Amino acid sequence: MDNTRMVHIRLPKSIVAQMEKLLELLGISRNEFIVQAVAEKVAREMRLRGLRETRGVLGPEDAPEWAEIPAADWVRKVRREEGEPPVWAT
């Protein structure tokens, strides 16, 4: 596994105990769980950073239709125009 790196961390005992219980239910390894959790957190923080950095980039003149109706109504209008959402196989 030359694309991985060992990282030593310390976690509170209470968190480890809760995690161990959850891992039994999920049937995954501690390592897999921690990798997934960190990946999710990194992705979330990067999205938030992007949103913060681009806040205010568009002005009212860039999207006049947004100023004409409340945001929730605009979303409903766009969704109606796009048609019904796809039905996913279950």
C-alpha positions in Angstrom: 0.0 0.0 0.0 2.4 2.7 -1.2 -0.5 5.2 -1.6 -1.2 5.2 2.2 0.5 6.8 5.1 0.3 5.8 8.8 -1.1 8.5 11.0 -1.2 8.2 14.8 -4.1 9.9 16.5 -5.6 10.1 20.0 -9.3 9.9 20.5 -11.3 10.2 23.7 -12.2 6.8 25.2 -15.9 7.6 25.0 -15.7 8.3 21.3 -13.8 5.1 20.6 -16.4 3.1 22.6 -19.2 4.6 20.6 -17.3 4.0 17.4 -16.7 0.4 18.2 -20.4 -0.2 18.8 -21.3 1.4 15.5 -18.6 -0.6 13.7 -20.1 -3.8 14.8 -23.5 -2.8 13.4 -21.9 -1.5 10.1 -19.6 -4.4 9.7 -16.6 -2.3 8.6 -13.1 -1.9 10.0 -12.1 1.0 12.2 -9.6 2.2 9.6 -12.3 2.1 6.8 -14.7 4.1 9.0 -12.1 6.7 10.0 -11.0 7.1 6.3 -14.6 7.6 5.2 -15.3 10.1 8.1 -12.2 12.2 7.3 -12.9 12.1 3.6 -16.5 13.3 4.2 -15.3 16.1 6.5 -12.6 17.2 4.1 -15.1 17.3 1.2 -17.6 19.3 3.3 -15.0 21.8 4.4 -13.8 22.3 0.8 -17.4 22.9 -0.4 -17.9 25.4 2.4 -14.7 27.2 1.6 -15.7 27.4 -2.1 -19.1 28.8 -1.2 -17.6 31.4 1.1 -15.0 32.4 -1.5 -17.7 32.8 -4.2 -20.3 34.5 -2.0 -21.4 37.7 -3.6 -19.8 37.0 -7.0 -23.2 37.3 -8.7 -25.2 40.5 -8.4 -28.9 41.1 -9.1 -28.0 42.1 -12.7 -26.4 38.7 -13.3 -29.6 36.7 -12.5 -32.6 39.0 -12.6 -35.0 36.1 -12.4 -33.8 35.4 -8.9 -35.0 38.8 -7.8 -38.5 38.5 -9.3 -39.8 35.6 -7.1 -38.9 34.2 -3.7 -36.1 31.6 -3.7 -38.3 28.6 -2.9 -40.7 29.5 -5.6 -37.8 29.9 -8.1 -36.6 26.4 -7.2 -40.1 24.9 -7.7 -40.4 26.7 -11.1 -37.0 25.3 -12.3 -38.0 21.8 -11.0 -41.3 22.0 -12.9 -39.5 23.0 -16.1 -37.1 20.1 -15.7 -40.0 17.6 -15.4 -40.4 14.7 -13.0 -37.3 13.4 -11.2 -36.1 10.0 -12.4 -37.5 7.0 -10.6 -34.7 5.0 -9.1 -34.8 1.2 -9.2 -35.4 -0.3 -5.7 
